[in-house]
Amino acid sequence: MPFSRKRSFLFVPAPLLLLLCACHGGGGSTDEPDVPLSNIDLKVTNFTVSPDAADPEDAITVSGTIQNLGTETANPVLGDKFLVGFNLSQDGTFELDEQGFLQVPISAPIPPGESLDFSYTVPYGDGDTLSIYADFCTSDDCVPPEAGVIGVKADFVDAIGENDEGNNFDFKTIDVVGTRVAVTSAGCNFGTLQGPEGCDLQITDGVTLENRHLPTSSLIGVLFRNELRRFVYGSVNIVNCLAALSPNGSCGGSFTITATTQKPGLPLSTRSLYVPCTAYYPDIDKACPVNFEIRDPTY
């Protein structure tokens, strides 16, 4: 059972923050007009997260205690329940309509003065984490790991009108370990329909698309930010290759895609992939996609 009844507090030190709340946030009663006020007062204590550095596919354990400081039992009738929600954020807040990476129904009754322990193990990349943070940056240079926050909120959808809605949240910091991707090339040969000698390139990491013209003799570099994926998705597209319009013609170049990540206390994990890309007659365009895992799953 992930939750158990208790009367004493459980404290487990951890550097990751989870938020538990029974309201929209702030003090006072719920702002949901259809939710009657009650004498229930849920409070989150002893909240911990471990480990303190993880990538989105790593399992983290979020633990803590829900206390009822009110004079009325929470979940007094069979079938009653409230939700506890967990999220990843940059500033310790839940965004509007955010679902977080985990929502758990709590149906056990919590009488006045009593408490309930909880502990769940789940990757923080579940739910809508990746839709909100294709990359995760809290610094200007955005070099992983980046400092983030795990939050917990009790009564996630405000089903209970509490005495005090301001004590339902808690937070812990976490190092968000993503992947930094760089694409470099030594140049392209022949010309393009749209411009001078070289190649018109489209370079993507699967989220952001960069359009560049690459001269034949110069280096190009495209750097993508702290991405919340173990896998690197890259594509180099040669477009409008003029030489490929002629029989036996071609236009091409060579590219190196490098991805680097680092968990605190561990060495850098870097992998590079050499990607030749050539468009041949009669195709003036050529896509050269790549997909590889940047680090060992045990990293």
Secondary structure as the mmCIF struct_conf table of DSSP 4:
data_model
#
loop_
_struct_conf.conf_type_id
_struct_conf.id
_struct_conf.beg_label_comp_id
_struct_conf.beg_label_asym_id
_struct_conf.beg_label_seq_id
_struct_conf.end_label_comp_id
_struct_conf.end_label_asym_id
_struct_conf.end_label_seq_id
STRN STRN1 PHE A 3 LYS A 6
BEND BEND1 ARG A 7 SER A 8
BEND BEND2 PRO A 15 PRO A 15
BEND BEND3 ALA A 22 SER A 29
BEND BEND4 ASP A 31 ASP A 31
TURN_TY1_P TURN_TY1_P1 PRO A 33 ASP A 34
BEND BEND5 VAL A 35 VAL A 35
STRN STRN2 LEU A 37 LEU A 37
BEND BEND6 ASN A 39 ASN A 39
STRN STRN3 LEU A 42 SER A 50
BEND BEND7 ASP A 52 ASP A 52
STRN STRN4 ALA A 53 ALA A 54
TURN_TY1_P TURN_TY1_P2 PRO A 56 GLU A 57
BEND BEND8 ASP A 58 ASP A 58
STRN STRN5 ALA A 59 ASN A 68
BEND BEND9 GLY A 70 GLU A 72
STRN STRN6 ALA A 74 ALA A 74
BEND BEND10 ASN A 75 ASN A 75
BEND BEND11 VAL A 77 VAL A 77
TURN_TY1_P TURN_TY1_P3 LEU A 78 GLY A 79
STRN STRN7 PHE A 82 SER A 89
BEND BEND12 GLN A 90 GLY A 92
HELX_LH_PP_P HELX_LH_PP_P1 PHE A 94 GLU A 95
TURN_TY1_P TURN_TY1_P4 LEU A 96 ASP A 97
BEND BEND13 PHE A 101 PHE A 101
STRN STRN8 LEU A 102 ILE A 106
BEND BEND14 ALA A 108 ALA A 108
STRN STRN9 ILE A 110 ILE A 110
TURN_TY1_P TURN_TY1_P5 PRO A 112 GLY A 113
STRN STRN10 SER A 115 PRO A 123
TURN_TY1_P TURN_TY1_P6 TYR A 124 ASP A 128
HELX_RH_AL_P HELX_RH_AL_P1 THR A 129 ILE A 132
BEND BEND15 ALA A 134 ALA A 134
STRN STRN11 ASP A 135 ASP A 135
BEND BEND16 THR A 138 ASP A 141
HELX_LH_PP_P HELX_LH_PP_P2 VAL A 143 VAL A 143
BEND BEND17 PRO A 144 PRO A 145
STRN STRN12 GLU A 146 ALA A 154
BEND BEND18 ASP A 155 ASP A 155
TURN_TY1_P TURN_TY1_P7 PHE A 156 VAL A 157
BEND BEND19 ILE A 160 ILE A 160
STRN STRN13 GLY A 161 GLY A 161
BEND BEND20 ASN A 163 ASN A 163
BEND BEND21 GLU A 165 GLU A 165
TURN_TY1_P TURN_TY1_P8 GLY A 166 ASN A 167
BEND BEND22 ASN A 168 ASN A 168
STRN STRN14 PHE A 169 VAL A 176
STRN STRN15 THR A 179 CYS A 188
BEND BEND23 PHE A 190 PHE A 190
STRN STRN16 GLY A 191 THR A 192
TURN_TY1_P TURN_TY1_P9 LEU A 193 GLN A 194
STRN STRN17 GLY A 195 GLU A 197
BEND BEND24 GLY A 198 GLY A 198
STRN STRN18 CYS A 199 THR A 204
BEND BEND25 GLY A 206 VAL A 207
STRN STRN19 LEU A 209 LEU A 214
BEND BEND26 THR A 216 SER A 218
STRN STRN20 ILE A 220 GLU A 227
BEND BEND27 LEU A 228 LEU A 228
BEND BEND28 ARG A 230 ARG A 230
STRN STRN21 PHE A 231 VAL A 239
BEND BEND29 ASN A 240 ASN A 240
STRN STRN22 CYS A 241 CYS A 241
HELX_RH_3T_P HELX_RH_3T_P1 LEU A 242 LEU A 245
BEND BEND30 SER A 246 SER A 246
TURN_TY1_P TURN_TY1_P10 PRO A 247 ASN A 248
STRN STRN23 SER A 250 THR A 261
TURN_TY1_P TURN_TY1_P11 PRO A 264 GLY A 265
BEND BEND31 LEU A 266 LEU A 266
STRN STRN24 SER A 269 TYR A 280
TURN_TY1_P TURN_TY1_P12 TYR A 281 PRO A 282
BEND BEND32 ILE A 284 ILE A 284
STRN STRN25 LYS A 286 GLU A 293
BEND BEND33 ILE A 294 ARG A 295
TURN_TY1_P TURN_TY1_P13 PRO A 297 THR A 298
#
